[in-house]
Amino acid sequence: MRDSGLQSERTQQAWSRTLLLLALNILLFLRIGLIEASWLMLSGAVLGAVLFVLISLKRHLNPNYHNIGLKIDNSLFLVLASTSIATMSLILILKVLEIK
């Protein structure tokens, strides 16, 4: 039985918010990496950009995306994406709270 409700729209909005958060994390990692010449932060920005491209490709290459939203069958990818975004956010919070 198909869901005739708004589930696909909610899924699309959730992935849009996820990509927005990831893009902000990438930009902040890039800024800190360039200002402080930190290779660790720059490599985090590159890895975040790779994840951003992977999620975007999964969204736009799926022919049923507009009908059913983004369905990710690979739980490892979902865990990797969510863990990466949470880790990046935590690192940024710790960096901002760092007392010099």
Backbone as JSON, one array per atom type, in Angstrom:
{
  "sequence": "MRDSGLQSERTQQAWSRTLLLLALNILLFLRIGLIEASWLMLSGAVLGAVLFVLISLKRHLNPNYHNIGLKIDNSLFLVLASTSIATMSLILILKVLEIK",
  "N": [[0.83, -1.18, 0.0], [0.64, 2.14, -0.91], [1.83, 5.21, 0.44], [-0.24, 7.84, 0.6], [0.05, 10.26, 1.67], [2.06, 12.95, 2.9], [4.62, 11.97, 3.05], [6.79, 11.63, 1.22], [7.39, 14.28, 0.59], [8.19, 15.23, 3.1], [10.45, 13.66, 3.46], [12.08, 14.61, 1.36], [12.43, 17.26, 2.23], [13.79, 16.82, 4.62], [16.22, 15.72, 3.69], [17.11, 17.92, 2.27], [17.55, 19.75, 4.34], [19.58, 18.36, 5.65], [21.62, 18.43, 3.72], [22.02, 21.19, 3.65], [23.02, 21.71, 6.25], [25.36, 20.19, 6.08], [26.69, 21.57, 4.03], [27.13, 24.05, 5.3], [28.82, 23.21, 7.38], [31.02, 22.36, 5.83], [31.85, 24.79, 4.68], [32.58, 26.22, 7.01], [34.62, 24.57, 8.01], [36.42, 24.82, 5.91], [36.99, 27.58, 6.04], [38.17, 27.86, 8.62], [40.29, 26.11, 8.25], [41.77, 27.41, 6.22], [42.37, 29.9, 7.4], [43.82, 29.21, 9.71], [45.72, 27.58, 8.64], [45.38, 24.79, 8.78], [45.75, 21.51, 8.12], [44.21, 19.38, 8.87], [41.63, 20.42, 9.23], [41.16, 21.3, 6.63], [41.24, 18.87, 5.24], [39.01, 17.71, 6.39], [37.06, 19.37, 5.3], [37.26, 18.65, 2.61], [36.55, 15.92, 2.7], [33.94, 16.21, 3.65], [32.86, 17.55, 1.46], [32.98, 15.56, -0.47], [31.14, 13.74, 0.6], [28.86, 15.36, 0.44], [28.57, 15.57, -2.35], [28.1, 12.87, -2.98], [25.62, 12.37, -1.65], [24.03, 14.25, -2.98], [24.18, 13.27, -5.62], [22.92, 10.79, -5.27], [20.37, 11.72, -4.73], [19.6, 13.12, -7.1], [20.0, 11.36, -9.21], [18.21, 9.39, -8.85], [15.36, 8.17, -10.31], [12.82, 8.08, -9.2], [12.73, 9.97, -7.25], [11.17, 12.32, -6.9], [8.7, 11.26, -6.5], [8.73, 9.38, -4.37], [10.65, 10.28, -2.6], [14.0, 10.26, -1.21], [15.26, 7.15, -1.1], [17.27, 5.23, 0.79], [18.84, 2.31, 0.62], [21.09, 1.22, 1.65], [22.26, 0.73, 4.69], [24.72, 1.18, 5.84], [25.75, 3.39, 4.45], [23.96, 5.36, 5.3], [24.48, 5.43, 8.06], [27.18, 6.18, 7.99], [26.98, 8.72, 6.77], [25.38, 10.19, 8.63], [26.93, 9.97, 10.97], [29.29, 11.22, 10.15], [28.42, 13.88, 9.68], [27.51, 14.58, 12.24], [29.92, 14.34, 13.69], [31.51, 16.29, 12.42], [30.04, 18.58, 13.13], [30.3, 18.54, 15.93], [33.09, 18.86, 16.21], [33.35, 21.44, 15.17], [31.85, 22.89, 17.08], [33.42, 22.46, 19.37], [35.74, 23.73, 18.49], [34.89, 26.39, 18.26], [34.3, 26.95, 20.92], [36.77, 26.85, 22.03], [39.22, 28.08, 24.17], [41.57, 30.58, 24.04]],
  "CA": [[0.0, 0.0, 0.0], [1.41, 3.37, -1.03], [1.48, 6.32, 1.32], [-0.76, 8.95, -0.19], [0.25, 11.48, 2.45], [3.16, 13.86, 2.59], [5.87, 11.37, 3.47], [7.88, 11.9, 0.28], [7.78, 15.68, 0.75], [8.94, 15.34, 4.36], [11.76, 13.06, 3.21], [12.84, 15.56, 0.55], [12.79, 18.4, 3.07], [14.8, 16.37, 5.57], [17.51, 15.63, 3.0], [17.53, 19.28, 1.95], [18.12, 20.3, 5.58], [20.84, 17.67, 5.89], [22.62, 18.98, 2.8], [22.31, 22.55, 4.07], [23.91, 21.6, 7.4], [26.64, 19.7, 5.6], [27.34, 22.67, 3.3], [27.62, 25.01, 6.29], [29.99, 22.59, 8.02], [32.12, 22.38, 4.87], [32.34, 26.16, 4.58], [33.27, 26.58, 8.25], [35.87, 23.81, 8.04], [37.3, 25.44, 4.92], [37.4, 28.88, 6.56], [39.12, 27.64, 9.72], [41.49, 25.49, 7.68], [42.55, 28.41, 5.49], [42.86, 30.94, 8.33], [44.82, 28.65, 10.63], [46.58, 26.67, 7.87], [45.21, 23.48, 9.4], [45.49, 20.46, 7.13], [43.14, 18.53, 9.38], [40.35, 21.06, 8.91], [41.01, 21.29, 5.17], [40.88, 17.52, 4.82], [37.61, 17.53, 6.8], [36.24, 20.06, 4.3], [37.27, 17.84, 1.39], [35.74, 14.73, 2.94], [32.55, 16.66, 3.69], [32.44, 17.86, 0.08], [32.76, 14.27, -1.14], [29.87, 13.24, 1.11], [27.83, 16.23, -0.14], [28.38, 15.16, -3.75], [27.48, 11.53, -2.99], [24.2, 12.49, -1.31], [23.37, 14.97, -4.08], [24.05, 12.35, -6.76], [21.87, 9.82, -4.95], [19.07, 12.4, -4.85], [19.25, 13.55, -8.45], [20.05, 10.26, -10.17], [17.1, 8.48, -8.57], [14.22, 8.61, -11.12], [11.59, 8.15, -8.4], [12.95, 10.86, -6.11], [10.07, 13.25, -6.71], [7.49, 10.52, -6.11], [8.85, 8.68, -3.08], [11.75, 10.8, -1.8], [15.27, 9.54, -1.32], [15.26, 5.89, -0.37], [18.62, 4.7, 0.88], [18.76, 0.92, 1.04], [22.34, 0.85, 2.27], [22.28, 1.3, 6.04], [26.09, 1.63, 6.12], [25.86, 4.75, 3.93], [23.19, 6.24, 6.17], [25.23, 5.57, 9.32], [28.38, 6.95, 7.68], [26.6, 10.12, 6.53], [24.93, 10.84, 9.87], [28.07, 10.04, 11.88], [30.2, 12.23, 9.64], [27.85, 15.2, 9.92], [27.52, 14.82, 13.69], [31.31, 14.54, 14.1], [31.92, 17.61, 11.94], [29.37, 19.59, 13.95], [30.91, 18.51, 17.25], [34.42, 19.46, 16.08], [33.17, 22.88, 15.02], [31.43, 23.44, 18.36], [34.59, 22.47, 20.24], [36.66, 24.74, 17.97], [34.35, 27.7, 18.61], [34.39, 27.11, 22.37], [38.18, 26.77, 22.42], [39.72, 29.29, 24.82], [42.99, 30.8, 23.71]],
  "C": [[0.88, 1.25, 0.0], [0.91, 4.41, -0.03], [1.01, 7.48, 0.47], [-0.57, 10.28, 0.51], [1.46, 12.27, 1.99], [4.52, 13.28, 2.95], [7.01, 11.69, 2.52], [8.33, 13.35, 0.37], [8.59, 15.9, 2.02], [10.34, 14.77, 4.19], [12.64, 14.0, 2.4], [13.3, 16.75, 1.38], [13.88, 18.01, 4.07], [16.17, 16.26, 4.91], [18.01, 17.0, 2.58], [18.16, 19.95, 3.18], [19.46, 19.65, 5.89], [21.94, 18.22, 4.99], [22.98, 20.41, 3.17], [23.28, 22.55, 5.25], [25.29, 21.15, 6.96], [27.39, 20.8, 4.85], [27.89, 23.72, 4.26], [28.85, 24.48, 7.02], [31.21, 22.64, 7.11], [32.71, 23.78, 4.79], [33.09, 26.59, 5.84], [34.6, 25.83, 8.39], [36.88, 24.44, 7.09], [37.83, 26.77, 5.44], [38.45, 28.72, 7.65], [40.42, 27.05, 9.18], [42.37, 26.48, 6.94], [43.14, 29.47, 6.42], [43.99, 30.41, 9.19], [45.82, 27.73, 9.94], [46.57, 25.26, 8.46], [44.84, 22.45, 8.33], [44.37, 19.54, 7.57], [41.77, 19.12, 9.04], [40.11, 21.09, 7.4], [40.64, 19.9, 4.66], [39.46, 17.18, 5.25], [36.66, 18.19, 5.81], [36.15, 19.25, 3.01], [36.41, 16.6, 1.56], [34.25, 15.07, 3.03], [32.01, 16.96, 2.31], [32.17, 16.58, -0.7], [31.42, 13.68, -0.69], [28.7, 14.04, 0.54], [27.53, 15.81, -1.58], [27.7, 13.8, -3.83], [25.98, 11.61, -2.68], [23.44, 13.18, -2.43], [23.16, 14.08, -5.29], [22.96, 11.32, -6.5], [20.48, 10.44, -5.1], [18.68, 12.62, -6.3], [19.31, 12.45, -9.5], [18.91, 9.26, -9.96], [15.87, 8.96, -9.36], [12.93, 8.76, -10.32], [11.7, 9.13, -7.25], [11.75, 11.77, -5.85], [8.78, 12.56, -6.29], [7.58, 9.95, -4.71], [9.94, 9.23, -2.19], [13.0, 9.96, -2.0], [15.24, 8.31, -0.46], [16.68, 5.35, -0.39], [18.51, 3.29, 1.46], [20.0, 0.48, 1.81], [22.44, 1.51, 3.64], [23.68, 1.79, 6.41], [26.29, 3.07, 5.63], [25.13, 5.74, 4.84], [23.92, 6.48, 7.49], [26.48, 6.41, 9.09], [28.05, 8.43, 7.49], [26.22, 10.81, 7.83], [26.07, 10.97, 10.87], [29.05, 11.12, 11.45], [29.7, 13.64, 9.93], [27.86, 15.53, 11.41], [28.94, 15.08, 14.19], [31.82, 15.91, 13.66], [31.31, 18.71, 12.79], [29.99, 19.67, 15.34], [32.3, 19.15, 17.22], [34.31, 20.97, 15.95], [32.74, 23.53, 16.33], [32.61, 23.52, 19.31], [35.6, 23.53, 19.79], [36.19, 26.14, 18.34], [34.5, 27.97, 20.11], [35.83, 27.09, 22.89], [38.64, 28.11, 22.99], [41.2, 29.42, 24.55], [43.65, 31.63, 24.78]]
}
